[in-house]
Amino acid sequence: MFCRAGASWEEMQTVISLCFLFRGPPAANRGAEIRGHLVKKEAEAKAMAA
């Protein structure tokens, strides 16, 4: 399981961009996949809390 550990979404995107810069498209694709997973899990947690 992944966690943001207090990072903002902008900071998460910056890290993904750095991964792309140093490792290329496969790393950026993986980063985007992880970010999508985090968005989904956070939305589910908010829905359960409401």
Backbone torsions as a table, in degrees:
resi	resn	phi	psi	omega
1	MET	NA	143.7	-179.6
2	PHE	-105.3	155.3	177.2
3	CYS	-145.0	149.9	-177.5
4	ARG	-76.4	-23.3	179.9
5	ALA	53.3	39.5	176.0
6	GLY	87.3	-1.0	179.4
7	ALA	-74.2	144.4	175.6
8	SER	-77.8	166.2	178.5
9	TRP	-65.1	-33.6	177.4
10	GLU	-64.6	-41.6	178.1
11	GLU	-65.7	-38.9	177.2
12	MET	-61.6	-42.9	179.4
13	GLN	-65.3	-36.1	177.9
14	THR	-63.4	-41.1	177.6
15	VAL	-63.8	-42.1	178.3
16	ILE	-62.4	-40.4	178.5
17	SER	-63.7	-39.7	176.6
18	LEU	-65.4	-38.7	176.4
19	CYS	-59.9	-42.9	177.9
20	PHE	-61.1	-43.5	-177.9
21	LEU	-60.3	-43.5	-173.9
22	PHE	-95.2	-23.3	-176.0
23	ARG	-122.7	-10.4	175.6
24	GLY	91.3	-174.6	-175.1
25	PRO	-56.3	-39.3	-179.7
26	PRO	-58.5	-40.0	179.0
27	ALA	-68.7	-39.4	178.2
28	ALA	-66.0	-38.9	177.7
29	ASN	-63.4	-41.8	178.0
30	ARG	-65.2	-41.2	177.9
31	GLY	-61.6	-42.3	178.6
32	ALA	-65.7	-36.4	177.3
33	GLU	-63.8	-44.9	179.1
34	ILE	-64.0	-43.6	179.1
35	ARG	-61.5	-42.3	177.4
36	GLY	-60.9	-39.8	177.9
37	HIS	-63.4	-42.3	179.1
38	LEU	-64.3	-41.4	178.5
39	VAL	-60.5	-45.0	-179.5
40	LYS	-62.8	-47.0	-178.6
41	LYS	-65.0	-38.9	179.1
42	GLU	-66.4	-39.9	178.3
43	ALA	-65.0	-40.5	177.4
44	GLU	-63.0	-42.2	179.9
45	ALA	-64.5	-40.6	178.0
46	LYS	-65.2	-38.6	-179.6
47	ALA	-66.7	-37.1	-179.7
48	MET	-71.9	-31.3	-179.2
49	ALA	-75.1	-23.4	-177.2
50	ALA	-80.5	NA	NA
